[in-house]
Amino acid sequence: MSSTPMSRKEQIDQVATSLFKSRGFAATTMRDLALELGIEAGSLYSHIKSKEDILQRVCFKMADEFNAAFDEVKNQDVPPSEKLRLAIAAHVRVLTKNPPAAGVFLNEWRHLSEPSLGKFHEMRFQYEESLRDIVRAGIATGEFKVTDEKFVVLTLLSSLNWLHMWYKPEGKMSPDDIAEFLSNLLLNGLKNF
């Protein structure tokens, strides 16, 4: 952990992220945020433009983290099953690094307005398409015995993206343990587990 103190903007983002996750973006007011930070609501605007400005930063920072983690995986010269295993592990690492931000990213993006919403949709589509490419490659080589890569990726992401709701850093499973367990379960199924 860095010993560099957080800037006021970083403090605002961190507190807002926690409030957005627990209360939801729409239900969180600037007054709630100021109260939590121990400052006057009006002074928030000397640090941020708007509540949505914070949401944009959180959502796009998380999107960048998912893409950076996936970029380390997608060009590796390994079979599709191993590539998917690595992608699952990368996804789990990002989700578990900051569960409140992950929760905001996964649930509150709907409150983005244009053009941010369109950009967010495009980033999400590209990420999902990269996962579908891995599944398509596995189907083509006969490694995966499925026919609908869209359904596979939706199922995979639905399973992984619920993690922020139950993951506890102090829990009995580390992010690597979770990634290994989920990879085995999702790639091998219950019968072959």
Disulfide bonds with the S-S distance in Angstrom:
none
